[in-house]
């Protein structure tokens, strides 16, 4: 049995973020395929997968409970959709929410002021 010193506060020098970004990219690619084929139920389940992938990162935001509640509201709209058009619009709303969430937790696009110089 391997013993672990729980008193140590060291962080792993390896970060799973790159693997997570690859998994997210794979999900977004599958989602676009579902949308193009009109497979709305598959789209719904893939959006759930994106949310699960980003869930732990939510707790690094200023108000994680707001994000969790917004996700619940969007899922409720999807569940309450009575027509295919309503379902599409509801799914698209959650899709946009998750894209923004991905950016907000640092796993999506990174934007900077165009006047800044690149200093690494």
N, C-alpha and C positions, 0 to 999 in steps of 0.2 A: 504494500500500500504506500502511495506517495503522500508524504506529509506536506502540508501547506502552512506556512507561517502567516496566520491571519492578522498578525500585528503589523506586518509590512503594508505600507501604503503605496507601493510601487505600481505604476501603470505598465501595461504591456507595451513594448515598443512596436508591436504590430497592431494595426488598426483595421477594423473590418469595414470601414467606410467605403473603400474602393469596391469591395465585393458587393456591398449593399447597393451601390450605384449601378453596378452591372446587373443585379437582380431587378432593380427598378426599371432599367432600360429594357430588359427582356419583357417585363410586364407591360410597359407602355407600348412596345411593339406589338404584343399580342392583342392589347386593347384596340389599337388602330385597325388591326385585321378584323376583329369582331365588329367594330363599328362599320367598316366598309362592307361587311357581309350581312349587316342587319341583325347580328346575334346579340340582342339586348340583354338576355339573361346571362350569357357568358361575360359580357361587359360588366354587369353588376358584380359578379363574383371576382373578376380580376381587380375591380376597384377595391373590393374588400381586402384583397391580397396586398395592394399598394398601401392601404391604411395600416395593415398589420406590420408591414415592413417599416413604416415611418413612426409607429406608435411610441416606441421608447424615446424617440427624439423629441416628441411633443413636450416632454417634461423639462426640456431645456428652454422652452419658450417662457415669456413673462407670465402669461396666464393660460396654463395648459387646460384648465377646466373649460375655458371659452372654446377652445379648439375641439375638445371632446364633445361638448354640447352641440356645437355647430355640425359636427359629423353625425351625431344622433338625429338632429333635425333633418339633415339631407337624406339620411337613410329612411326616415319616416316618410318624406315626400316620395321617395322611390316606391316604398311599400304601398303608399296610398294612391299611386297612379292608376287611373282606370282606363286610359286609352294608350295605345302605342305611342302616340305623339307626346302625351304627358310623361310617359316612362322615359322616352328619349330625352326630353327636356330636363327631367329630374336627374337622369344619369349624367347628362352633360354638366349640370350644375355641380354635382359631386366631383366629377372629373376635373373641372376647373379649380374647385376648392383644394383637391389633392395636389394638383400641379403647383398651386401657390404654397401649400404646406411644404411640399418638397423643397421649394426655393427657400422658404422661411427657416427650415431646419438645416440648411446648408448642403443639401444633397441634389440641388438642381442648378439652375443658372446662377452665375455670380455676376453682379453688376457693380460697376464702380463709376465714380465721377470721371468724365473724360478729360478733366484738367489735371488729374493725378498722374504722376510719373510712376512707371514700373520700377520699384526698388525691391529686389529680393535679397 
